[in-house]
Amino acid sequence: MATPLTATAFLHALHREGTPTRQHPDWRSHNRNHKGPWGPVHGVMLHHTAGTDSLSACRHGLPGLPGPLCLGLIAKDGTVHLLGYGRTNHAGNGSAAALAAVRAEQPPPARPGPDAVDGNARFYGFEIENLGNGRDPYPDAQLDAVERLSAALCRAHGWTGASVVGHKEWTRRKIDPSFSMAAMRARIDRRLGTRPPGGPDRPAPAYAAFPGAAFFVPGRRSPLITAVGHRLVAEGCGRYAVGPGPEWTGADVLSYAAWQRRLGYAGGDADGVPGRASWDRLRVPRT
């Protein structure tokens, strides 16, 4: 049981865990708090959308179900779209036994009990873009983002992976998300066994030090630039016609700008020139 994080602390926790985010207008104040309390919170609840192109529905709602429907939508590319913060219409009523298990950080019951408890007041809720039909895949980047954002909130509150539940574990009315929650909780617990990337208490890793923005000028040649390109490709942000090379070119700028946008930067902040914060999140190996 915990007081919900402030929106700023929530965003910081996600970024410290390396979660790619995109902030949508007024997300910090877009909520359903006028309908009832949000908090104390006991854990994180995961859902799948059962549809495609769900951004508008998650933000604005559906007929008979006003938005926001979640704090964030996790897209196929692993971006967490931040749509609201506070009470959202994501959980509805659910099992008192399931809530007791979460509070005790124990596995949820094999079958939820009757709907008796308001989950909207008690959980951080996230939707995952997926048809939920067993044939629509969850890409690695998407599952990685689910793991990271869940671990970020667990780490911030001192919870274990047992504080992360699926909607299907909360109520008999639902079947989402359509992946193994036990396997996801195991992933989260493994992540919680390590310090978050970029954390101030993390020992110096085998990553390259930031050489400064002035290093990245057209024509600069260095093995470090090749290493940067390979990391951008690994993160799905490569915009290279041939492949990364040792010379800083327009393709590197485009690729790095894609990385900055993935981290939630926009406009002039996504100019393709490495800065300290985005560099630390990329974790370029030493050359």
RABELGI-V976368 format. One record per backbone hydrogen bond with DSSP energy under -0.5 kcal/mol. NH is the residue of the N-H (numbers start at 1). CO is the residue of the C=O. E is the energy in kcal/mol with one decimal. If there is no record, write none. Layout:
nh=NH co=CO e=E
nh=NH co=CO e=E
This chain:
nh=2 co=41 e=-1.8
nh=10 co=6 e=-2.7
nh=11 co=7 e=-2.4
nh=12 co=8 e=-2.3
nh=13 co=9 e=-2.4
nh=14 co=10 e=-2.2
nh=15 co=11 e=-2.5
nh=16 co=12 e=-2.6
nh=17 co=13 e=-1.3
nh=18 co=15 e=-1.4
nh=19 co=14 e=-2.6
nh=20 co=18 e=-0.5
nh=22 co=80 e=-2.1
nh=24 co=22 e=-0.6
nh=24 co=82 e=-1.9
nh=27 co=24 e=-1.7
nh=29 co=26 e=-1.1
nh=30 co=26 e=-0.9
nh=31 co=29 e=-0.8
nh=32 co=87 e=-2.8
nh=35 co=32 e=-2.3
nh=36 co=33 e=-1.1
nh=39 co=121 e=-3.0
nh=40 co=2 e=-0.6
nh=41 co=2 e=-3.3
nh=42 co=122 e=-3.0
nh=43 co=122 e=-0.8
nh=44 co=163 e=-2.4
nh=45 co=124 e=-3.4
nh=46 co=165 e=-2.4
nh=47 co=126 e=-1.8
nh=49 co=128 e=-2.2
nh=50 co=130 e=-2.2
nh=51 co=130 e=-0.7
nh=58 co=54 e=-2.8
nh=59 co=55 e=-2.0
nh=60 co=56 e=-3.3
nh=61 co=56 e=-0.5
nh=61 co=57 e=-2.3
nh=62 co=65 e=-2.7
nh=65 co=62 e=-2.9
nh=67 co=60 e=-1.7
nh=68 co=58 e=-0.6
nh=69 co=58 e=-3.1
nh=70 co=58 e=-0.5
nh=71 co=125 e=-2.9
nh=72 co=125 e=-0.8
nh=73 co=81 e=-2.0
nh=74 co=127 e=-3.0
nh=75 co=73 e=-0.8
nh=75 co=79 e=-2.8
nh=78 co=75 e=-1.8
nh=80 co=20 e=-2.5
nh=81 co=73 e=-3.2
nh=81 co=79 e=-0.8
nh=82 co=22 e=-2.8
nh=82 co=80 e=-0.7
nh=83 co=71 e=-2.5
nh=83 co=81 e=-0.7
nh=84 co=71 e=-1.5
nh=85 co=30 e=-1.8
nh=89 co=68 e=-2.4
nh=90 co=88 e=-1.7
nh=94 co=117 e=-2.2
nh=95 co=170 e=-2.8
nh=96 co=114 e=-0.6
nh=99 co=95 e=-2.0
nh=100 co=96 e=-2.4
nh=101 co=97 e=-1.9
nh=102 co=98 e=-2.1
nh=103 co=99 e=-2.7
nh=104 co=100 e=-1.9
nh=105 co=102 e=-1.2
nh=106 co=101 e=-2.9
nh=116 co=94 e=-3.7
nh=117 co=94 e=-2.1
nh=119 co=92 e=-2.4
nh=119 co=117 e=-0.8
nh=122 co=119 e=-1.1
nh=123 co=119 e=-1.1
nh=124 co=43 e=-2.3
nh=126 co=45 e=-2.1
nh=127 co=72 e=-2.1
nh=128 co=47 e=-1.4
nh=129 co=74 e=-2.3
nh=130 co=128 e=-0.6
nh=137 co=135 e=-0.6
nh=139 co=137 e=-0.7
nh=143 co=139 e=-2.2
nh=144 co=140 e=-2.6
nh=145 co=141 e=-1.7
nh=146 co=142 e=-2.1
nh=147 co=143 e=-2.5
nh=148 co=144 e=-2.6
nh=149 co=145 e=-2.8
nh=150 co=146 e=-2.0
nh=151 co=147 e=-2.5
nh=152 co=148 e=-2.6
nh=153 co=149 e=-1.8
nh=154 co=150 e=-2.4
nh=155 co=151 e=-3.0
nh=156 co=152 e=-2.0
nh=157 co=153 e=-1.7
nh=158 co=154 e=-1.2
nh=159 co=154 e=-2.5
nh=163 co=160 e=-2.0
nh=164 co=161 e=-1.9
nh=165 co=44 e=-2.8
nh=165 co=163 e=-0.5
nh=167 co=46 e=-2.1
nh=168 co=176 e=-3.0
nh=169 co=166 e=-1.4
nh=170 co=166 e=-0.5
nh=170 co=167 e=-1.2
nh=171 co=167 e=-1.7
nh=174 co=171 e=-1.0
nh=179 co=177 e=-0.8
nh=184 co=180 e=-1.8
nh=185 co=181 e=-2.9
nh=186 co=182 e=-1.9
nh=187 co=183 e=-1.9
nh=188 co=184 e=-2.5
nh=189 co=185 e=-2.5
nh=190 co=186 e=-2.1
nh=191 co=187 e=-2.2
nh=192 co=188 e=-2.5
nh=193 co=189 e=-0.8
nh=193 co=190 e=-0.7
nh=194 co=191 e=-2.1
nh=199 co=196 e=-1.8
nh=202 co=199 e=-1.7
nh=207 co=205 e=-1.5
nh=208 co=284 e=-3.8
nh=215 co=212 e=-1.6
nh=216 co=213 e=-1.4
nh=217 co=215 e=-1.5
nh=219 co=248 e=-2.1
nh=220 co=217 e=-2.2
nh=222 co=246 e=-2.5
nh=225 co=222 e=-0.9
nh=226 co=222 e=-1.1
nh=227 co=223 e=-2.1
nh=228 co=224 e=-2.3
nh=229 co=225 e=-2.2
nh=230 co=226 e=-2.3
nh=231 co=227 e=-1.9
nh=232 co=228 e=-2.3
nh=233 co=229 e=-2.3
nh=234 co=230 e=-2.3
nh=235 co=231 e=-1.6
nh=236 co=233 e=-1.8
nh=237 co=232 e=-3.0
nh=238 co=232 e=-0.6
nh=248 co=220 e=-2.8
nh=249 co=247 e=-0.6
nh=253 co=249 e=-1.8
nh=254 co=250 e=-2.5
nh=255 co=251 e=-2.2
nh=256 co=252 e=-2.8
nh=257 co=253 e=-2.4
nh=258 co=254 e=-1.8
nh=259 co=255 e=-1.7
nh=260 co=256 e=-2.5
nh=261 co=257 e=-2.4
nh=262 co=258 e=-1.9
nh=263 co=259 e=-1.5
nh=264 co=261 e=-1.4
nh=265 co=260 e=-2.4
nh=269 co=266 e=-2.0
nh=270 co=267 e=-1.7
nh=274 co=272 e=-0.6
nh=279 co=275 e=-2.5
nh=280 co=276 e=-2.5
nh=281 co=277 e=-1.4
nh=282 co=278 e=-1.3
nh=283 co=279 e=-1.4
nh=286 co=206 e=-1.6
